[in-house]
Amino acid sequence: MFEQVVFSLPPEILVEFRQAITQGHWSNGMELTNKQRITCEQALFYHEHNSSMLFH
């Protein structure tokens, strides 16, 4: 289920995740919680790791 959600995310959302992790808050100014940070990191890791494997 998680993998299906991750692969269905548009690129703009992945960029938003990356920026939120880097800046510590969402683009609307809301602070990124620890749970949100972990989820974003997992989604980015999973997406990047598995996307690269698809092309090998």
C-alpha atoms as a printed R data frame, in Angstrom:
   type eleno elety resid chain resno      x      y       z
1  ATOM     1    CA   MET     A     1  0.000  0.000   0.000
2  ATOM     2    CA   PHE     A     2  2.719  2.496   0.982
3  ATOM     3    CA   GLU     A     3  4.649  1.770  -2.193
4  ATOM     4    CA   GLN     A     4  1.551  2.353  -4.348
5  ATOM     5    CA   VAL     A     5  0.966  5.707  -2.684
6  ATOM     6    CA   VAL     A     6  4.623  6.721  -3.043
7  ATOM     7    CA   PHE     A     7  4.751  5.884  -6.741
8  ATOM     8    CA   SER     A     8  1.483  7.722  -7.412
9  ATOM     9    CA   LEU     A     9  2.774 10.978  -5.897
10 ATOM    10    CA   PRO     A    10  3.315 13.738  -8.432
11 ATOM    11    CA   PRO     A    11  6.855 15.135  -8.676
12 ATOM    12    CA   GLU     A    12  5.700 18.416  -7.107
13 ATOM    13    CA   ILE     A    13  4.809 16.608  -3.889
14 ATOM    14    CA   LEU     A    14  8.215 14.948  -3.727
15 ATOM    15    CA   VAL     A    15  9.805 18.391  -4.143
16 ATOM    16    CA   GLU     A    16  7.568 19.694  -1.334
17 ATOM    17    CA   PHE     A    17  8.703 16.799   0.887
18 ATOM    18    CA   ARG     A    18 12.364 17.568   0.170
19 ATOM    19    CA   GLN     A    19 11.932 21.264   0.904
20 ATOM    20    CA   ALA     A    20  9.990 20.587   4.110
21 ATOM    21    CA   ILE     A    21 12.720 18.263   5.371
22 ATOM    22    CA   THR     A    22 15.431 20.801   4.529
23 ATOM    23    CA   GLN     A    23 13.622 23.850   5.919
24 ATOM    24    CA   GLY     A    24 11.826 22.226   8.845
25 ATOM    25    CA   HIS     A    25  8.430 23.568   7.755
26 ATOM    26    CA   TRP     A    26  5.887 23.265   4.982
27 ATOM    27    CA   SER     A    27  5.584 25.889   2.257
28 ATOM    28    CA   ASN     A    28  2.591 27.369   4.129
29 ATOM    29    CA   GLY     A    29  4.801 27.988   7.185
30 ATOM    30    CA   MET     A    30  3.455 25.153   9.347
31 ATOM    31    CA   GLU     A    31  6.171 23.385  11.302
32 ATOM    32    CA   LEU     A    32  7.089 19.907  10.137
33 ATOM    33    CA   THR     A    33  6.452 17.419  12.939
34 ATOM    34    CA   ASN     A    34  8.889 14.613  13.668
35 ATOM    35    CA   LYS     A    35  6.375 12.043  12.414
36 ATOM    36    CA   GLN     A    36  5.885 14.004   9.183
37 ATOM    37    CA   ARG     A    37  9.661 14.282   8.739
38 ATOM    38    CA   ILE     A    38 10.077 10.525   9.133
39 ATOM    39    CA   THR     A    39  7.239  9.785   6.698
40 ATOM    40    CA   CYS     A    40  8.629 12.218   4.104
41 ATOM    41    CA   GLU     A    41 12.112 10.745   4.462
42 ATOM    42    CA   GLN     A    42 10.772  7.210   4.069
43 ATOM    43    CA   ALA     A    43  8.732  8.165   1.008
44 ATOM    44    CA   LEU     A    44 11.677  9.901  -0.653
45 ATOM    45    CA   PHE     A    45 14.068  7.065   0.169
46 ATOM    46    CA   TYR     A    46 11.660  4.426  -1.077
47 ATOM    47    CA   HIS     A    47 10.815  6.345  -4.243
48 ATOM    48    CA   GLU     A    48 14.433  7.133  -5.124
49 ATOM    49    CA   HIS     A    49 15.772  3.692  -4.239
50 ATOM    50    CA   ASN     A    50 13.110  1.770  -6.142
51 ATOM    51    CA   SER     A    51 12.945  4.160  -9.094
52 ATOM    52    CA   SER     A    52 16.671  3.694  -9.707
53 ATOM    53    CA   MET     A    53 16.252 -0.090  -9.546
54 ATOM    54    CA   LEU     A    54 13.542  0.038 -12.232
55 ATOM    55    CA   PHE     A    55 16.044  1.422 -14.726
56 ATOM    56    CA   HIS     A    56 18.855 -1.089 -14.068
